[in-house]
């Protein structure tokens, strides 16, 4: 069973950076596509990015338009961890960030929360001066 744990959230000033991590305390993540979502108060959960592998070394990554060019998703299979590097953070990026796992690789439907089978508890990211 996959048990996901996010870390790396915190308070950062606008324009700053954070790196979120998503690790598994159960099964390894290399067989799963990993998505990052975020949810701000009063808003729906938003799909941010997704990464999956094929043939052991090919990564398929998707990004929401709202974060494209500022966030980068990556995975380190040796550490069994997926990262979300967030640069040029804006106040509107403030949210609880979640990672999620599914067996099916990333497709253009990556932003549908219901397509994921496992979820972490989330980590708070606050962008404020």
PASE-984841 format. One record per atom (N, C-alpha, C): x, y, z; residue in one letter; atom name. Coordinates in Angstrom, 2 decimals, decimal comma. Layout:
N
[[X Y Z] A CA]
...
END
This chain:
129
[[0,84 -1,19 0,00] X N]
[[0,00 0,00 0,00] X CA]
[[0,88 1,24 0,00] X C]
[[0,44 2,23 -0,74] X N]
[[1,20 3,47 -0,84] X CA]
[[0,72 4,44 0,23] X C]
[[1,65 4,91 1,03] X N]
[[1,36 5,93 2,04] X CA]
[[2,26 7,12 1,75] X C]
[[1,65 8,21 1,36] X N]
[[2,39 9,38 0,91] X CA]
[[2,57 10,39 2,03] X C]
[[3,74 10,99 2,07] X N]
[[4,04 12,00 3,07] X CA]
[[4,66 13,21 2,38] X C]
[[4,02 14,36 2,50] X N]
[[4,55 15,60 1,93] X CA]
[[5,36 16,34 2,99] X C]
[[6,32 17,10 2,52] X N]
[[7,10 17,97 3,41] X CA]
[[7,64 19,12 2,60] X C]
[[8,13 20,14 3,29] X N]
[[8,78 21,26 2,63] X CA]
[[7,98 22,53 2,57] X C]
[[6,73 22,47 3,04] X N]
[[5,94 23,69 3,03] X CA]
[[6,42 24,69 4,07] X C]
[[5,84 25,89 4,01] X N]
[[6,22 26,92 4,97] X CA]
[[5,77 28,29 4,51] X C]
[[6,30 29,29 5,19] X N]
[[6,01 30,69 4,88] X CA]
[[7,16 31,27 4,07] X C]
[[6,84 31,90 2,96] X N]
[[7,86 32,48 2,10] X CA]
[[7,35 33,81 1,56] X C]
[[8,26 34,71 1,31] X N]
[[7,89 36,01 0,75] X CA]
[[7,62 35,88 -0,74] X C]
[[6,82 36,78 -1,29] X N]
[[6,63 36,78 -2,75] X CA]
[[7,95 36,85 -3,48] X C]
[[8,04 36,05 -4,54] X N]
[[9,28 35,96 -5,29] X CA]
[[10,23 34,90 -4,78] X C]
[[9,93 34,33 -3,63] X N]
[[10,80 33,31 -3,05] X CA]
[[10,56 31,93 -3,62] X C]
[[11,25 30,96 -3,05] X N]
[[11,20 29,59 -3,54] X CA]
[[11,00 28,61 -2,40] X C]
[[10,39 27,50 -2,72] X N]
[[10,27 26,36 -1,83] X CA]
[[10,38 25,10 -2,66] X C]
[[10,83 24,04 -2,02] X N]
[[10,81 22,73 -2,66] X CA]
[[10,02 21,77 -1,81] X C]
[[8,96 21,26 -2,39] X N]
[[8,13 20,27 -1,71] X CA]
[[8,62 18,88 -2,07] X C]
[[8,50 17,99 -1,10] X N]
[[8,87 16,59 -1,31] X CA]
[[7,67 15,69 -1,04] X C]
[[7,63 14,62 -1,78] X N]
[[6,58 13,61 -1,60] X CA]
[[7,28 12,26 -1,53] X C]
[[7,20 11,62 -0,39] X N]
[[7,84 10,33 -0,19] X CA]
[[6,80 9,31 0,22] X C]
[[7,17 8,05 0,09] X N]
[[6,27 6,97 0,47] X CA]
[[6,82 6,23 1,67] X C]
[[5,95 5,98 2,63] X N]
[[6,35 5,16 3,78] X CA]
[[5,92 3,72 3,60] X C]
[[5,34 3,43 2,43] X N]
[[4,90 2,07 2,15] X CA]
[[5,57 1,56 0,88] X C]
[[4,78 1,25 -0,11] X N]
[[5,31 0,76 -1,37] X CA]
[[6,13 1,81 -2,08] X C]
[[7,04 1,37 -2,93] X N]
[[7,84 2,33 -3,68] X CA]
[[6,99 3,06 -4,70] X C]
[[7,46 4,23 -5,06] X N]
[[6,69 5,11 -5,94] X CA]
[[6,99 4,92 -7,42] X C]
[[8,01 4,16 -7,76] X N]
[[8,45 4,15 -9,15] X CA]
[[7,43 3,56 -10,11] X C]
[[6,48 2,81 -9,59] X N]
[[5,46 2,24 -10,48] X CA]
[[4,25 3,15 -10,63] X C]
[[4,29 4,30 -9,99] X N]
[[3,12 5,17 -9,97] X CA]
[[3,40 6,51 -10,63] X C]
[[2,35 7,05 -11,21] X N]
[[2,37 8,46 -11,58] X CA]
[[2,05 9,27 -10,33] X C]
[[2,78 10,34 -10,15] X N]
[[2,59 11,19 -8,98] X CA]
[[2,10 12,56 -9,42] X C]
[[1,02 12,98 -8,83] X N]
[[0,48 14,30 -9,12] X CA]
[[0,59 15,21 -7,91] X C]
[[0,74 16,49 -8,18] X N]
[[0,67 17,51 -7,13] X CA]
[[-0,61 18,31 -7,33] X C]
[[-1,31 18,52 -6,24] X N]
[[-2,52 19,32 -6,22] X CA]
[[-2,39 20,39 -5,16] X C]
[[-3,24 21,39 -5,25] X N]
[[-3,30 22,38 -4,19] X CA]
[[-4,73 22,81 -3,98] X C]
[[-5,00 23,24 -2,77] X N]
[[-6,34 23,69 -2,43] X CA]
[[-6,24 24,89 -1,51] X C]
[[-6,76 26,00 -2,00] X N]
[[-6,82 27,22 -1,21] X CA]
[[-8,17 27,28 -0,49] X C]
[[-8,26 28,02 0,59] X N]
[[-9,52 28,10 1,31] X CA]
[[-10,67 28,56 0,42] X C]
[[-11,75 27,82 0,46] X N]
[[-12,93 28,19 -0,32] X CA]
[[-12,85 27,86 -1,80] X C]
[[-11,78 27,19 -2,20] X N]
[[-11,62 26,85 -3,61] X CA]
[[-11,53 25,35 -3,81] X C]
[[-11,77 24,92 -5,04] X N]
[[-11,67 23,51 -5,36] X CA]
[[-10,20 23,09 -5,45] X C]
[[-9,99 21,80 -5,27] X N]
[[-8,65 21,26 -5,40] X CA]
[[-8,20 21,38 -6,85] X C]
[[-7,00 21,93 -7,05] X N]
[[-6,48 22,22 -8,38] X CA]
[[-5,30 21,32 -8,71] X C]
[[-5,33 20,69 -9,84] X N]
[[-4,20 19,90 -10,28] X CA]
[[-3,08 20,82 -10,75] X C]
[[-1,89 20,61 -10,22] X N]
[[-0,76 21,48 -10,50] X CA]
[[0,20 20,84 -11,48] X C]
[[0,53 19,58 -11,23] X N]
[[1,53 18,93 -12,06] X CA]
[[1,45 17,42 -11,88] X C]
[[2,06 16,72 -12,80] X N]
[[2,07 15,25 -12,75] X CA]
[[3,33 14,75 -13,43] X C]
[[3,89 13,66 -12,90] X N]
[[5,07 13,06 -13,49] X CA]
[[4,93 11,55 -13,45] X C]
[[5,37 10,91 -14,53] X N]
[[5,35 9,45 -14,56] X CA]
[[6,51 8,97 -15,41] X C]
[[6,81 7,70 -15,32] X N]
[[7,93 7,13 -16,04] X CA]
[[7,44 6,09 -17,02] X C]
[[8,26 5,85 -18,01] X N]
[[8,00 4,80 -18,99] X CA]
[[9,33 4,24 -19,43] X C]
[[9,47 2,94 -19,39] X N]
[[10,71 2,33 -19,79] X CA]
[[11,86 2,64 -18,86] X C]
[[11,54 3,09 -17,67] X N]
[[12,56 3,29 -16,66] X CA]
[[13,25 4,63 -16,69] X C]
[[13,20 5,35 -17,79] X N]
[[13,95 6,60 -17,83] X CA]
[[13,23 7,74 -18,54] X C]
[[12,08 7,51 -19,04] X N]
[[11,33 8,57 -19,72] X CA]
[[10,30 9,15 -18,77] X C]
[[10,30 10,44 -18,64] X N]
[[9,40 11,09 -17,72] X CA]
[[8,38 11,90 -18,49] X C]
[[7,16 11,73 -18,16] X N]
[[6,09 12,53 -18,74] X CA]
[[5,65 13,52 -17,67] X C]
[[5,72 14,79 -17,96] X N]
[[5,36 15,81 -17,00] X CA]
[[4,31 16,74 -17,58] X C]
[[3,37 17,09 -16,76] X N]
[[2,34 18,04 -17,13] X CA]
[[2,33 19,17 -16,10] X C]
[[1,97 20,35 -16,55] X N]
[[1,90 21,51 -15,69] X CA]
[[0,64 22,30 -15,98] X C]
[[0,03 22,81 -14,90] X N]
[[-1,08 23,73 -15,08] X CA]
[[-0,57 25,06 -15,61] X C]
[[-1,38 25,74 -16,38] X N]
[[-0,96 27,02 -16,96] X CA]
[[-0,59 28,03 -15,88] X C]
[[-1,26 27,94 -14,74] X N]
[[-1,04 28,92 -13,67] X CA]
[[0,36 28,84 -13,07] X C]
[[1,04 27,73 -13,24] X N]
[[2,37 27,58 -12,64] X CA]
[[3,45 27,27 -13,66] X C]
[[3,08 27,16 -14,90] X N]
[[4,04 26,81 -15,94] X CA]
[[5,16 27,85 -16,01] X C]
[[6,39 27,35 -16,06] X N]
[[7,53 28,24 -16,11] X CA]
[[8,07 28,63 -14,74] X C]
[[7,29 28,36 -13,69] X N]
[[7,73 28,71 -12,33] X CA]
[[7,96 27,46 -11,48] X C]
[[7,20 26,43 -11,70] X N]
[[7,31 25,19 -10,93] X CA]
[[7,92 24,10 -11,81] X C]
[[8,68 23,23 -11,17] X N]
[[9,27 22,09 -11,87] X CA]
[[9,07 20,84 -11,03] X C]
[[8,52 19,82 -11,67] X N]
[[8,33 18,54 -11,00] X CA]
[[9,47 17,61 -11,41] X C]
[[9,93 16,81 -10,46] X N]
[[11,00 15,86 -10,76] X CA]
[[10,86 14,67 -9,81] X C]
[[11,54 13,61 -10,14] X N]
[[11,52 12,46 -9,26] X CA]
[[12,90 11,84 -9,17] X C]
[[13,22 11,36 -8,00] X N]
[[14,47 10,67 -7,75] X CA]
[[14,10 9,26 -7,30] X C]
[[14,16 8,33 -8,23] X N]
[[13,73 6,96 -7,90] X CA]
[[14,66 6,32 -6,88] X C]
[[15,92 6,72 -6,86] X N]
[[16,84 6,16 -5,88] X CA]
[[16,43 6,54 -4,46] X C]
[[15,88 7,73 -4,32] X N]
[[15,40 8,19 -3,01] X CA]
[[13,91 7,96 -2,86] X C]
[[13,28 7,45 -3,92] X N]
[[11,85 7,18 -3,89] X CA]
[[11,06 8,42 -3,49] X C]
[[11,41 9,52 -4,12] X N]
[[10,83 10,81 -3,75] X CA]
[[10,51 11,61 -5,00] X C]
[[9,41 12,32 -4,96] X N]
[[9,04 13,24 -6,02] X CA]
[[9,09 14,65 -5,45] X C]
[[9,61 15,58 -6,23] X N]
[[9,79 16,95 -5,78] X CA]
[[8,95 17,90 -6,62] X C]
[[8,58 19,01 -6,00] X N]
[[7,98 20,12 -6,72] X CA]
[[8,77 21,36 -6,33] X C]
[[9,62 21,80 -7,24] X N]
[[10,40 23,01 -7,03] X CA]
[[9,54 24,20 -7,44] X C]
[[9,31 25,09 -6,50] X N]
[[8,44 26,24 -6,74] X CA]
[[9,25 27,52 -6,64] X C]
[[9,37 28,22 -7,75] X N]
[[10,10 29,48 -7,81] X CA]
[[9,15 30,62 -8,12] X C]
[[9,63 31,83 -7,89] X N]
[[8,84 33,04 -8,19] X CA]
[[7,43 32,92 -7,59] X C]
[[7,38 32,55 -6,34] X N]
[[6,09 32,33 -5,70] X CA]
[[5,30 33,62 -5,56] X C]
[[4,00 33,46 -5,68] X N]
[[3,06 34,59 -5,62] X CA]
[[2,06 34,35 -4,48] X C]
[[1,46 35,40 -3,97] X N]
[[0,45 35,20 -2,92] X CA]
[[-0,66 34,24 -3,34] X C]
[[-1,01 34,24 -4,60] X N]
[[-2,06 33,34 -5,07] X CA]
[[-1,65 31,87 -5,11] X C]
[[-0,38 31,60 -4,86] X N]
[[0,07 30,21 -4,73] X CA]
[[-0,18 29,66 -3,33] X C]
[[-0,63 30,51 -2,44] X N]
[[-0,92 30,06 -1,07] X CA]
[[-2,02 29,01 -1,07] X C]
[[-1,72 27,86 -0,47] X N]
[[-2,67 26,74 -0,46] X CA]
[[-2,05 25,60 0,34] X C]
[[-2,87 24,60 0,59] X N]
[[-2,35 23,31 1,06] X CA]
[[-2,02 22,51 -0,18] X C]
[[-0,81 21,99 -0,22] X N]
[[-0,34 21,22 -1,36] X CA]
[[-0,35 19,73 -1,00] X C]
[[-0,89 18,95 -1,92] X N]
[[-1,01 17,51 -1,73] X CA]
[[-0,30 16,78 -2,86] X C]
[[0,30 15,65 -2,54] X N]
[[0,72 14,75 -3,60] X CA]
[[-0,22 13,54 -3,61] X C]
[[-0,34 12,95 -4,79] X N]
[[-1,26 11,83 -4,97] X CA]
[[-0,63 10,85 -5,95] X C]
[[-1,04 9,60 -5,87] X N]
[[-0,46 8,55 -6,71] X CA]
[[-1,55 7,77 -7,43] X C]
[[-1,24 7,38 -8,65] X N]
[[-2,13 6,49 -9,38] X CA]
[[-1,28 5,57 -10,25] X C]
[[-1,84 4,40 -10,58] X N]
[[-1,09 3,44 -11,37] X CA]
[[-0,99 3,87 -12,83] X C]
[[-2,01 4,54 -13,32] X N]
[[-2,03 4,96 -14,73] X CA]
[[-1,13 6,17 -14,92] X C]
[[-0,35 6,16 -15,99] X N]
[[0,60 7,25 -16,22] X CA]
[[-0,12 8,58 -16,41] X C]
[[0,65 9,63 -16,37] X N]
[[0,10 10,97 -16,56] X CA]
[[-0,42 11,11 -17,99] X C]
[[-1,62 11,64 -18,08] X N]
[[-2,20 12,03 -19,36] X CA]
[[-2,73 13,43 -19,20] X C]
[[-3,40 13,91 -20,20] X N]
[[-3,97 15,26 -20,12] X CA]
[[-5,09 15,34 -19,09] X C]
[[-5,50 14,20 -18,52] X N]
[[-6,52 14,21 -17,47] X CA]
[[-5,90 14,23 -16,08] X C]
[[-4,61 14,57 -15,98] X N]
[[-3,89 14,47 -14,72] X CA]
[[-4,51 15,31 -13,61] X C]
[[-5,29 16,32 -13,98] X N]
[[-5,79 17,27 -12,99] X CA]
[[-7,10 16,84 -12,35] X C]
[[-7,60 15,66 -12,68] X N]
[[-8,82 15,16 -12,05] X CA]
[[-8,47 14,45 -10,75] X C]
[[-8,84 15,01 -9,60] X N]
[[-8,47 14,36 -8,33] X CA]
[[-8,99 12,93 -8,22] X C]
[[-10,18 12,69 -8,77] X N]
[[-10,77 11,36 -8,63] X CA]
[[-10,02 10,27 -9,38] X C]
[[-9,07 10,66 -10,21] X N]
[[-8,31 9,66 -10,95] X CA]
[[-7,11 9,12 -10,16] X C]
[[-6,93 9,60 -8,95] X N]
[[-5,82 9,17 -8,11] X CA]
[[-6,32 8,28 -6,98] X C]
[[-5,49 7,32 -6,61] X N]
[[-5,89 6,32 -5,64] X CA]
[[-5,36 6,59 -4,23] X C]
[[-4,26 7,28 -4,14] X N]
[[-3,62 7,49 -2,84] X CA]
[[-3,28 8,97 -2,68] X C]
[[-3,43 9,46 -1,45] X N]
[[-3,21 10,87 -1,16] X CA]
[[-2,39 11,03 0,11] X C]
[[-1,58 12,09 0,12] X N]
[[-0,91 12,47 1,35] X CA]
[[-1,79 13,40 2,16] X C]
[[-1,28 13,82 3,30] X N]
[[-2,06 14,67 4,21] X CA]
[[-1,94 16,14 3,88] X C]
[[-0,99 16,51 3,06] X N]
[[-0,86 17,89 2,65] X CA]
[[0,17 18,67 3,45] X C]
[[0,70 19,70 2,83] X N]
[[1,63 20,61 3,49] X CA]
[[1,25 22,03 3,13] X C]
[[1,25 22,92 4,12] X N]
[[0,80 24,29 3,90] X CA]
[[1,92 25,13 3,28] X C]
[[1,55 25,85 2,25] X N]
[[2,44 26,83 1,64] X CA]
[[1,76 28,19 1,74] X C]
[[2,45 29,13 2,36] X N]
[[1,92 30,48 2,51] X CA]
[[2,90 31,47 1,92] X C]
[[2,43 32,25 0,97] X N]
[[3,26 33,26 0,32] X CA]
[[2,74 34,63 0,75] X C]
[[3,53 35,30 1,54] X N]
[[3,08 36,57 2,10] X CA]
[[4,28 37,38 2,54] X C]
[[4,15 38,70 2,44] X N]
[[5,19 39,59 2,92] X CA]
[[4,92 40,00 4,36] X C]
END
